[in-house]
Amino acid sequence: MIAVRILLPPPPASALKQPAAMEWRAAVFFVFLLNIAESRMLHRHEFGIASTLDSSQCSTEKNMLGLATITFAQFVPGATLQEINKMTNDVLTAIKKPTSDEQHGGCLENQMSVFLDEICHEKELSEKHGYSNCCSQSGEARHQCLLAHKKTASASVLPFSFPEAAESCKAYKENREMFMNRVIYEVSRRYRFMYAPAILSLAAQYDKTVPVCCEAENMEECLQTKRASIAKELKEGSMLNEHVCAVLRKFGSRNLQAITLIKMSQKFPKANFTEIEKLVLDVAHIHEECCLGNAMECLQDGEKIMSYICSQQDILSSKIAECCKLPTLELGYCIIHAENDDKPEGLSPSLDGVLGDRNYGQLSSEEKIMFMARFLYEYSRSHTKFAVSVILRVAKTYQEIMEKCSQSENSAVCQNNGEKELQKHIQESQALAKQSCALHQKLGDYYFQKVFLIAYTRKIPQLTSAELIDLTRKMVSIASTCCQLSEENWSACGEAAADLFIGHLCLRHEANPLNPGIGHCCNSSYSNRRPCITSLVMDESYVPPPFSADKFTLNKDLCQAQGQALQTMKQELLINLVKQKPDMTEEQHEAVTADFSGFLEKCCQDQEQEDCFAKEGPKLISRTRAALGV
């Protein structure tokens, strides 16, 4: 990521020899984990940074069965439940067995390697499920290969669906443990990037729901309602976790650290910088472990940091008291979604008040790192309603200003003038949100989506009709959700949601490249992805295919379809039209649309609909081609 790499440059090697205390702390804060097991010890001990986590890899009996099932089902989603259970039993036996006089059962120096060893232990299994090439490697190479295998391994796994209510109740009563183990298995193999604690949390919810609903008079309705809620959380949670891991993989740990610093500073604006620094280091580490598929450490360290946060409510937040009364598995979700604490009094809106004397040019490279970290902290806690991506864009511009002005004869005047540039990022985001909400209110869902269908078919004609319809439906959902909030929250809500769907668009591009414009926006800068894609107008590299009437299906189904089905059919026709003529003018579009509406009305009212479509359809296509010049 250009923004964060510029924002947080690595310290030079010379700075690591005999740094001053402040420089050492600054440098270490943004030195990230290259080797997970090793660095975990380093940043706790040799570097001396305070942490809420210890360096123990010791597991506990609690949740071990579920965690092992999640790990194996996510890494080998094509495996049967019997195959997963065998691997689970093998690895739990290994974990529980003492390996030395000093090490009790349940403790391992490297739990993850034990899981990976087990995955590769059976040659027949690795060949059956297509990862034998990974098992021929070792160490980190094997781990990364198996992580990559996750992306493509689930093609044969059918979409998740709950069993019939009566069947579920019968199975639950007969063997609750077996029932819940199958639920965890079925969910994990379909949501391969979802964090283990989230899966266990939703499983715990379902475990509470089933016996209650099974005794209810409206058993079917009761289960259906709760299942719909869980399915929604599964989809949204999995998308978010996969997005975080993709951003970490693409832009590195520094980017994740900067994002976490902003979020922590906004959520806990009363906390001092030292406390935020400590939380950021540990939260970023937990994300890394979760993304590596290390389910046990993901859960254990997550529980530790949530416990620490609850123990420090007095200095962190007044908004999490109710969360901290919840069971462990529910605690994390509650804290993450809790509202930001109230800002302390006396926070200065001016940058002078935030950072004081800014002799940036006289700072060492390590001091510049600390300066920009403090900027992110102070700016975020002063602007708790700003989107993370907007603050990252502001920070990048601010550092560029400071670098430029350090060369100026009058740096103070230069800085004050340059700070006006920071407002452009905020104004652009707020203006876009205001424009989008006004358009949504004016047009409604269907026509709002139509506007974006045309725009995004021009930007990304390589997407299928189904992908374009799904993408623009998400935009409608964002507008419907965010525009109901107060206007001051429009920008942050819209930016956060757009960041997520753009992230998944970029994953689609990574898997199967779309076009140079999308590639540039996805790869050059994390913080600037949304403005970059917004600024795209048309894929200049796109060459429309030769005209084919087969792409324009005109028959009586258009008369019989209703609601969503009719909308989808019309949207597919529109997409094919734009793909055929990307530079279609508004006048051409209106003329073609009016002609199509008249044609549809005529044939749908005709008693011989099939004959009408057969006769008038080719004429409509000819008129459309003439109107568009294709």
C-alpha positions in Angstrom: 0.0 0.0 0.0 1.5 3.3 -1.1 -0.2 5.4 1.6 0.8 3.3 4.6 4.3 2.5 3.3 5.0 6.2 2.9 3.2 6.9 6.2 5.1 4.3 8.2 8.6 3.8 6.7 10.8 1.1 8.3 13.6 2.3 10.5 17.1 2.1 9.1 19.4 -0.7 10.3 21.6 1.8 12.1 18.8 3.0 14.2 18.4 -0.4 15.7 21.9 -0.5 17.2 21.8 2.0 20.1 18.6 3.9 19.9 17.3 6.4 22.4 14.4 5.1 24.5 11.8 7.1 22.5 13.3 6.1 19.2 13.5 2.5 20.1 9.8 2.4 21.2 8.8 4.2 18.0 10.8 1.9 15.7 9.6 -1.3 17.4 5.9 -0.2 17.3 6.0 -0.5 13.5 8.4 -3.4 13.1 6.1 -6.3 12.2 6.0 -10.0 12.4 8.1 -11.8 9.7 8.3 -15.1 11.5 5.2 -15.6 13.6 6.5 -17.9 16.3 9.8 -16.1 16.7 8.5 -12.5 16.6 5.9 -13.3 19.1 8.7 -13.9 21.6 10.7 -10.9 20.4 8.1 -8.2 20.7 7.2 -9.3 24.1 10.7 -9.8 25.6 13.7 -8.5 23.7 11.9 -5.3 22.6 10.2 -4.9 26.0 6.9 -3.5 24.7 4.1 -4.1 27.2 1.5 -6.6 26.1 -1.8 -8.0 27.2 -0.8 -11.4 25.9 1.8 -13.9 27.2 4.0 -16.0 25.0 2.6 -19.3 26.1 1.2 -21.6 23.4 -0.6 -23.6 26.0 -4.1 -24.8 25.0 -6.9 -25.7 27.3 -9.6 -28.4 27.1 -12.2 -25.8 26.5 -13.4 -25.6 22.9 -10.5 -27.8 21.7 -12.8 -30.2 19.8 -14.6 -27.4 18.1 -11.3 -25.6 17.3 -9.8 -28.7 15.8 -12.9 -29.3 13.7 -12.8 -25.8 12.4 -9.1 -25.9 11.5 -9.4 -29.1 9.5 -12.7 -28.3 7.9 -11.4 -25.0 6.7 -8.1 -26.3 5.4 -9.6 -29.4 3.8 -13.3 -28.4 3.0 -13.8 -31.4 0.7 -13.1 -33.9 3.5 -16.0 -35.9 4.9 -17.0 -35.5 8.5 -15.5 -38.9 9.2 -12.2 -37.9 7.7 -12.3 -34.6 9.8 -13.1 -36.5 13.0 -10.2 -38.9 12.5 -7.8 -36.0 12.0 -9.3 -34.2 15.0 -8.9 -37.3 17.3 -5.3 -37.8 16.2 -4.3 -34.2 16.8 -6.1 -33.9 20.2 -4.3 -37.0 21.3 -1.0 -35.4 20.3 -1.8 -32.2 22.1 -2.9 -33.8 25.3 0.1 -36.1 25.5 3.0 -34.6 27.6 6.2 -34.2 25.5 8.6 -33.6 28.4 8.9 -33.3 32.1 8.5 -29.6 31.9 5.6 -29.6 29.4 2.2 -30.8 30.6 -0.4 -32.3 28.3 -2.2 -29.6 26.3 0.9 -27.5 25.7 2.8 -27.4 22.5 5.5 -25.0 21.3 3.9 -24.9 17.8 0.3 -26.1 17.7 -0.1 -25.0 14.0 2.6 -27.4 12.8 0.9 -30.3 14.5 -2.3 -29.6 12.6 -0.5 -29.2 9.3 1.5 -32.4 9.9 -1.8 -34.2 10.5 -3.3 -32.8 7.3 -0.4 -34.2 5.4 0.0 -37.4 7.3 -2.3 -39.5 5.1 -1.0 -39.5 1.6 -4.2 -40.9 0.2 -6.2 -38.0 1.8 -3.9 -35.3 0.4 -4.1 -36.8 -3.1 -7.9 -37.2 -2.9 -8.4 -33.6 -2.0 -5.7 -32.1 -4.2 -3.1 -30.7 -1.9 -0.3 -33.3 -2.1 1.9 -30.7 -3.8 1.6 -28.6 -0.6 2.6 -31.6 1.6 5.8 -32.1 -0.5 7.0 -28.8 0.9 7.9 -27.9 4.5 7.7 -25.1 7.0 6.3 -21.8 6.0 6.1 -22.8 2.3 3.8 -25.7 3.2 1.7 -23.5 5.4 1.3 -20.8 2.7 0.5 -23.4 0.0 -2.3 -24.9 2.2 -3.7 -21.4 2.8 -3.7 -20.8 -0.9 -5.5 -24.2 -1.4 -8.3 -22.9 0.7 -9.4 -20.4 -2.0 -10.1 -23.1 -4.6 -10.8 -26.2 -2.6 -14.5 -25.7 -2.0 -15.8 -25.7 -5.6 -17.4 -29.0 -5.0 -19.0 -28.0 -1.6 -22.7 -27.3 -2.0 -24.1 -24.1 -0.4 -25.0 -24.5 3.2 -28.6 -25.3 4.2 -30.1 -26.3 7.5 -31.9 -29.6 7.8 -35.7 -29.8 8.3 -36.8 -28.6 11.7 -38.2 -32.0 12.8 -35.0 -33.7 11.7 -32.8 -31.2 13.5 -34.8 -31.5 16.7 -34.6 -35.3 16.6 -30.8 -35.3 16.0 -30.2 -32.7 18.7 -32.1 -34.7 21.3 -30.4 -38.0 20.4 -26.9 -36.7 20.5 -26.3 -33.0 21.1 -22.5 -33.1 20.9 -22.6 -35.0 17.6 -25.2 -32.6 16.3 -23.2 -29.5 17.1 -20.0 -31.0 15.8 -21.7 -31.5 12.5 -23.0 -27.9 12.5 -19.5 -26.6 13.1 -18.1 -28.9 10.4 -20.7 -27.8 7.8 -20.3 -24.1 8.6 -16.5 -24.2 8.6 -16.0 -26.0 5.3 -18.2 -23.4 3.6 -16.9 -20.3 5.4 -13.2 -21.1 5.1 -11.9 -17.6 6.1 -14.2 -16.9 9.0 -12.4 -16.6 12.3 -12.8 -19.5 14.6 -14.2 -17.5 17.6 -16.9 -16.1 15.3 -17.9 -19.7 14.2 -17.9 -20.9 17.8 -20.0 -17.9 18.9 -22.7 -18.5 16.3 -22.6 -22.2 17.1 -23.2 -21.4 20.8 -26.2 -19.2 19.8 -27.6 -22.0 17.8 -27.0 -24.5 20.6 -29.1 -22.3 22.9 -31.8 -21.8 20.2 -32.5 -25.4 19.1 -33.9 -26.9 22.4 -36.1 -23.8 23.0 -37.5 -23.9 19.4 -38.0 -27.6 19.5 -40.3 -27.3 22.5 -42.2 -24.3 21.0 -45.6 -24.6 19.3 -44.3 -22.8 16.2 -41.2 -25.0 16.0 -40.7 -24.5 12.3 -41.1 -20.7 12.4 -38.9 -20.4 15.5 -36.0 -22.2 14.0 -36.4 -20.5 10.6 -36.3 -17.1 12.2 -33.1 -17.8 14.2 -31.5 -19.6 11.3 -32.0 -16.7 9.0 -30.3 -14.4 11.5 -27.4 -16.8 11.9 -27.1 -17.2 8.1 -26.9 -13.4 7.7 -24.2 -13.1 10.4 -22.3 -16.0 8.8 -22.3 -14.3 5.4 -21.4 -10.9 6.6 -18.8 -12.1 9.2 -17.1 -14.3 6.7 -16.9 -11.5 4.1 -15.4 -9.2 6.7 -12.8 -11.7 7.9 -11.8 -12.7 4.4 -11.5 -9.0 3.5 -9.2 -8.3 6.5 -7.0 -11.3 5.6 -6.9 -10.3 1.9 -5.8 -6.7 2.9 -3.2 -8.1 5.2 -1.8 -10.4 2.6 -1.9 -7.7 -0.2 -0.6 -4.7 1.7 1.2 -6.2 4.7 1.2 -5.8 8.4 2.0 -2.1 8.5 -1.3 -1.4 6.8 -3.2 -3.6 9.3 -1.4 -1.8 12.1 -2.4 1.6 10.9 -6.0 0.6 10.4 -6.1 -0.9 13.9 -4.5 2.2 15.4 -7.3 4.4 13.9 -10.1 2.1 15.0 -8.7 1.7 18.6 -8.2 5.5 18.9 -11.8 6.1 17.7 -13.3 3.5 20.0 -11.3 4.4 23.1 -10.6 8.2 22.6 -9.9 8.7 26.4 -7.1 6.1 26.4 -3.6 7.5 26.3 -1.2 6.7 23.4 0.8 4.1 25.4 -2.3 2.1 26.1 -3.5 2.3 22.5 -0.1 1.3 21.3 -0.2 -1.8 23.4 -3.7 -2.8 22.2 -2.8 -2.2 18.6 0.2 -4.5 18.7 -1.8 -7.3 20.2 -4.9 -6.9 18.1 -2.9 -6.9 14.9 -1.1 -10.0 16.0 -4.4 -11.8 16.7 -5.6 -10.9 13.2 -2.5 -12.4 11.7 -2.9 -15.6 13.6 -6.6 -15.9 12.6 -5.7 -15.3 9.0 -3.0 -18.0 9.2 -5.7 -20.4 10.2 -4.3 -20.8 13.7 -7.7 -21.3 15.3 -6.5 -22.1 18.8 -4.3 -19.0 19.2 -6.9 -16.9 17.4 -9.4 -17.8 20.1 -7.1 -17.9 23.1 -5.4 -14.6 22.4 -8.7 -13.0 21.5 -10.2 -14.0 24.8 -7.1 -12.6 26.6 -7.3 -9.2 25.0 -11.1 -9.0 25.5 -10.6 -9.9 29.2 -7.9 -7.2 29.5 -10.1 -4.6 27.9 -12.9 -5.4 30.4 -10.4 -5.2 33.2 -9.4 -1.7 32.0 -12.9 -0.2 31.5 -12.1 2.8 33.7 -9.3 4.0 31.4 -10.7 2.7 28.1 -14.4 3.1 27.7 -17.7 3.6 29.5 -19.6 2.0 26.7 -18.6 -1.7 27.2 -19.9 -2.4 30.7 -22.8 -4.5 29.5 -20.6 -6.4 27.1 -18.3 -7.4 29.8 -21.1 -9.2 31.6 -21.5 -11.6 28.7 -20.1 -15.1 28.2 -16.6 -15.2 26.7 -17.7 -16.2 23.2 -20.2 -13.4 23.0 -17.9 -10.8 24.6 -15.8 -10.0 21.5 -18.7 -9.4 19.1 -20.3 -7.1 21.6 -17.2 -5.0 22.2 -16.3 -4.7 18.5 -19.8 -3.5 17.8 -20.1 -1.2 20.8 -20.4 2.5 20.1 -17.3 4.7 20.4 -16.7 6.2 23.8 -17.4 9.9 24.3 -14.5 12.1 23.4 -12.6 13.7 26.3 -13.1 17.4 26.8 -10.4 19.7 25.5 -9.4 17.9 22.3 -8.2 20.5 19.9 -9.5 20.5 16.3 -6.4 22.2 15.1 -3.3 20.3 14.2 -1.1 22.7 16.2 -3.1 21.7 19.3 -2.7 18.1 18.4 1.0 17.9 17.7 2.5 21.2 19.0 5.7 22.5 17.4 6.2 20.7 14.1 9.8 20.9 13.2 9.4 17.9 11.0 12.6 18.4 9.0 14.7 18.2 12.2 13.3 14.8 13.3 15.2 11.6 12.8 13.6 8.8 10.8 12.5 7.0 14.0 11.0 10.3 15.4 9.1 10.8 12.1 7.6 7.3 12.6 6.5 8.3 16.1 5.3 11.7 14.9 3.0 10.1 12.3 1.8 7.4 14.7 0.8 10.2 17.1 -0.9 12.0 14.3 -3.1 9.0 13.5 -3.9 8.6 17.2 -4.7 12.2 17.9 -6.6 12.8 14.6 -8.6 9.6 15.0 -9.7 10.3 18.6 -10.6 13.9 17.6 -12.7 12.6 14.6 -14.4 9.5 15.8 -17.1 9.7 13.1 -14.6 9.7 10.1 -14.1 6.6 8.0 -10.8 4.7 8.5 -10.0 5.0 4.8 -10.6 8.8 4.9 -8.2 9.2 7.8 -5.6 7.1 6.0 -5.9 9.4 3.0 -5.7 12.5 5.2 -2.6 11.1 6.9 -0.8 10.3 3.6 -1.4 13.8 2.4 -0.4 15.3 5.7 3.0 13.5 5.6 3.6 14.6 2.1 2.9 18.2 3.2 5.3 17.8 6.1 8.0 16.4 3.9 7.6 19.1 1.3 7.4 21.9 3.8 10.5 20.7 5.7 12.4 21.9 2.5 10.7 25.3 2.5 12.2 28.5 3.9 9.1 29.2 5.8 7.8 25.8 6.9 5.1 27.1 9.3 3.3 29.1 6.5 3.8 26.2 4.1 2.3 23.7 6.6 -0.7 26.0 7.3 -1.4 26.4 3.6 -0.9 22.7 2.9 -3.4 21.7 5.6 -6.2 23.0 3.4 -5.4 20.0 1.2 -6.5 17.7 4.0 -10.0 19.0 3.8 -10.3 17.8 0.2 -10.4 14.2 1.2 -13.1 14.8 3.8 -15.2 17.0 1.5 -15.0 14.5 -1.4 -16.2 11.7 0.8 -19.0 13.8 2.4 -20.1 15.2 -1.0 -20.3 11.7 -2.6 -22.3 10.4 0.4 -24.7 13.4 0.1 -25.1 13.0 -3.6 -25.7 9.2 -3.3 -28.3 9.6 -0.6 -30.1 12.3 -2.5 -30.2 10.2 -5.7 -31.4 7.1 -3.7 -34.2 9.2 -2.1 -35.2 10.6 -5.5 -35.1 7.4 -7.6 -35.8 4.5 -5.2 -34.0 1.1 -5.1 -34.8 -0.1 -8.7 -33.8 3.0 -10.6 -30.9 3.8 -8.3 -29.5 0.3 -9.1 -30.1 1.0 -12.8 -27.9 4.0 -12.7 -25.0 2.0 -11.1 -25.6 -0.9 -13.5 -24.9 1.3 -16.4 -21.9 2.9 -14.7 -20.3 -0.3 -13.5 -20.9 -2.2 -16.8 -18.9 0.6 -18.4 -16.2 0.4 -15.8 -16.0 -3.4 -15.6 -17.7 -5.0 -18.7 -15.7 -8.2 -18.0 -18.0 -9.1 -15.1 -20.9 -11.4 -15.9 -24.5 -10.1 -15.7 -25.0 -12.0 -12.4 -21.9 -10.4 -10.9 -22.9 -6.9 -12.0 -26.4 -7.3 -10.6 -25.1 -8.7 -7.3 -22.5 -5.9 -7.1 -25.0 -3.1 -7.7 -27.6 -4.7 -5.3 -24.9 -4.3 -2.6 -24.7 -0.6 -3.5 -28.5 -0.3 -3.1 -28.2 -2.1 0.2 -25.5 0.4 1.3 -27.6 3.4 0.4 -30.7 1.9 2.0 -28.8 1.3 5.3 -26.5 4.3 5.5 -28.9 7.0 4.2 -31.3 6.2 7.1 -28.7 7.4 9.5 -28.1 11.1 10.5 -26.2 13.0 7.8 -23.0 13.2 9.8 -22.8 9.4 9.7 -23.4 9.0 5.9 -19.8 9.2 4.9 -18.3 6.8 7.4 -21.1 4.3 6.9 -20.8 4.4 3.1 -17.0 4.3 3.0 -16.8 1.3 5.4 -19.4 -0.7 3.4 -17.8 0.3 0.0 -14.4 -0.8 1.3 -15.8 -4.2 1.9 -17.5 -4.8 -1.4 -14.6 -3.2 -3.3 -12.3 -5.6 -1.4 -14.3 -8.5 -2.7 -14.2 -7.0 -6.2 -10.4 -6.9 -5.9 -10.4 -10.6 -4.8 -12.4 -11.4 -7.9 -9.8 -9.5 -10.0 -7.0 -11.3 -8.2 -8.5 -14.7 -9.1 -9.3 -13.7 -12.7 -8.0 -10.3 -13.9 -10.7 -8.0 -15.1 -9.1 -4.9 -16.7 -6.1 -2.5 -16.2 -8.1 0.2 -14.5 -9.4 -2.2 -11.8 -6.0 -3.7 -11.4 -4.4 -0.3 -10.8 -7.1 0.7 -8.2 -6.9 -2.6 -6.4 -3.1 -2.9 -6.3 -1.6 0.6 -5.9 -3.1 1.9 -2.6 -5.4 0.4 -0.1 -6.7 3.8 1.3 -7.4 5.1 -2.2 -9.2 2.1 -3.7 -12.7 3.6 -3.4 -11.9 7.1 -4.9 -9.9 5.4 -7.6 -12.7 3.1 -8.7 -15.2 6.0 -8.3 -13.1 8.0 -10.8 -13.1 5.3 -13.4 -15.6 6.0 -16.2 -15.0 3.4 -18.9 -12.6 0.6 -19.6 -10.7 2.0 -22.6 -9.2 -1.4 -23.3 -12.5 -3.1 -23.8 -13.6 -4.1 -27.3 -17.3 -4.9 -27.6 -18.0 -8.4 -29.1 -19.6 -8.7 -32.5 -23.4 -8.1 -32.2 -25.4 -11.2 -31.5 -29.2 -11.2 -31.3 -29.0 -14.3 -29.1 -27.9 -12.1 -26.2 -31.3 -10.3 -26.3 -33.8 -12.9 -25.3 -37.3 -11.6 -26.1 -40.2 -13.9 -25.4 -43.4 -14.2 -23.5 -41.5 -14.9 -20.3 -41.1 -11.2 -20.0 -44.9 -10.9 -19.7 -45.2 -13.7 -17.1 -42.3 -12.7 -14.9 -43.1 -10.6 -11.9 -41.2 -8.7 -9.1 -37.6 -9.6 -8.7 -37.6 -12.1 -11.7 -38.9 -9.4 -14.1 -36.4 -6.9 -12.8 -33.5 -9.3 -13.3 -34.6 -10.1 -16.9 -34.7 -6.4 -17.7 -31.4 -5.7 -16.0 -29.7 -8.5 -18.0 -31.0 -6.9 -21.2 -29.7 -3.5 -20.1 -26.3 -5.0 -19.3 -26.0 -6.6 -22.7 -27.0 -3.4 -24.3 -24.2 -1.4 -22.5 -21.6 -4.1 -23.2 -22.5 -3.8 -26.8 -22.4 0.1 -26.8 -20.4 1.3 -23.7 -20.4 4.9 -24.9 -24.2 5.0 -25.4 -25.5 8.5 -24.7 -28.4 9.3 -22.4 -30.5 10.3 -25.4 -29.8 6.9 -27.1 -30.6 5.1 -23.8 -33.9 6.9 -23.4 -34.9 6.2 -27.0 -34.1 2.5 -26.8 -35.8 2.2 -23.4 -39.0 3.9 -24.7 -39.0 1.6 -27.8 -38.6 -1.5 -25.6 -41.4 -0.4 -23.2 -43.7 0.1 -26.1 -42.8 -3.3 -27.7 -43.3 -5.0 -24.3 -46.7 -3.4 -23.7 -47.9 -4.3 -27.3 -46.8 -8.0 -27.2 -47.9 -8.6 -23.6 -51.4 -7.3 -24.4 -51.6 -9.4 -27.6 -53.6 -12.6 -27.3 -51.0 -14.4 -29.4 -47.9 -13.4 -27.3 -45.5 -15.8 -28.9 -46.4 -14.8 -32.4 -46.0 -11.1 -31.4 -42.6 -11.6 -29.9 -41.5 -13.7 -32.9 -42.7 -11.1 -35.3 -41.8 -7.8 -33.5 -38.7 -9.0 -31.6 -36.4 -8.9 -34.6 -37.8 -5.5 -35.7 -37.0 -4.1 -32.2 -33.5 -5.5 -32.4 -33.0 -3.9 -35.8 -34.3 -0.5 -34.6 -32.0 -0.8 -31.5 -28.9 -1.5 -33.6 -29.7 1.4 -35.9 -30.3 3.8 -32.9 -27.0 2.8 -31.3 -25.0 2.4 -34.5 -23.8 -1.2 -33.8 
